[in-house]
Amino acid sequence: MTEAVMTTDDIMKALPHRYPFLMVDKILECDNQRKIIGLKNVTINEPFFQGHFPGVPVMPGVLQLEAMAQTAGILVTKLGGDGARIPYLMAIDKAKFRKVVRPGDQMIITVEIATIKSRVVKFAAKVTVDGAVASEAEMICMLTDQKANQ
């Protein structure tokens, strides 16, 4: 098993999200500039599985997108260095869902920044499970002047 570059405690210092909406368990790799790789362990006790779907638990695609956005948010907060800005999601383009994500899966979330312009960051993200692409999208976020943990 790969040792984490960031643990859940570190992630919670970088992002305002908390259980049950924190969708990244650890960061496996991060170059602090363009690329980050996160991990989400999908477990049967996730609250959304009660209704999505009873008897056939499937992780909602929108939560896979959220996991991508949160992973990107961690990288974006590192760009500023001081944690003085938090990113807000502005747009999602070209989202595709290719493989069902189920309890017991490990989502590997890879995010690469495509462009940075002033307060806007565009990035490409994908989730893989067992080496196969489960979902992917292009996203844009805006940086704010708020701190993540006020």
VENDA-V356196 format. One record per helix or strand of 2 or more residues. SS is the DSSP state (A for helix, B for strand). FROM is the first residue (numbers start at 0). LEN is the number of residues. Records with the same first field share a line. If there is no record, write none. Layout:
SS->FROM-LEN ; FROM-LEN
This chain:
A->7-7 ; 46-4 ; 60-20
B->25-5 ; 34-7 ; 86-11 ; 105-12 ; 119-10 ; 131-12
